Structure formats: C-alpha cells, structure tokens
C-alpha cells in the first residue's frame, strides 16, 4: 500500500515550499561550487528564500597566521560571493 504524498507545512500564494532557508557547505572543490550555485538559484526561486554558506578550515599552527588576517581574508572571499550573487 502506498503512502499519501507528503503535505508541505508552509504555503505561499501560488507556490508551496517545504523550506525557505538553505545551508550549503563549500570546501573549495568544483562540486561544492556547483552545489552553491544550485542552492543560490533555488533560494532565489523561493519567496523569502535565504542562503547560508559555511566552510571550515584547519590551519596548521606552523603557518603562524594571525586570527585577524584569517578573518579579513574570509570577509573578502565572502564579499566576492555577494558580488557574484547580484
């Protein structure tokens, strides 16, 4: 016996969506950037859609990098993604 189709909990006029917030992980690979592009297009297609990207980096202590430098580079990268979104 088949089950009835899942009924979404959020209804928007003329469209029905299961979610409005999307989280995508980016590891620098080509596949992760393709996933990010897909997630961005999906978020744009949903009224009120939001996209959150996350990346995690492990930096060996031997690199002797300052936390401020790492955060600044991350912000510049993030700003570049914002420009690509427009």
C-alpha positions, 0 to 999 in steps of 0.5 A: 500500500502506498503512502499519501504524498507528503503535505508541505507545512508552509504555503505561499500564494501560488507556490508551496515550499517545504523550506525557505532557508538553505545551508550549503557547505563549500570546501573549495572543490568544483562540486561544492561550487556547483552545489552553491550555485544550485542552492543560490538559484533555488533560494532565489526561486523561493519567496523569502528564500535565504542562503547560508554558506559555511566552510571550515578550515584547519590551519596548521599552527606552523603557518603562524597566521594571525586570527585577524588576517584569517578573518579579513581574508574570509570577509573578502572571499565572502564579499566576492560571493555577494558580488557574484550573487547580484 
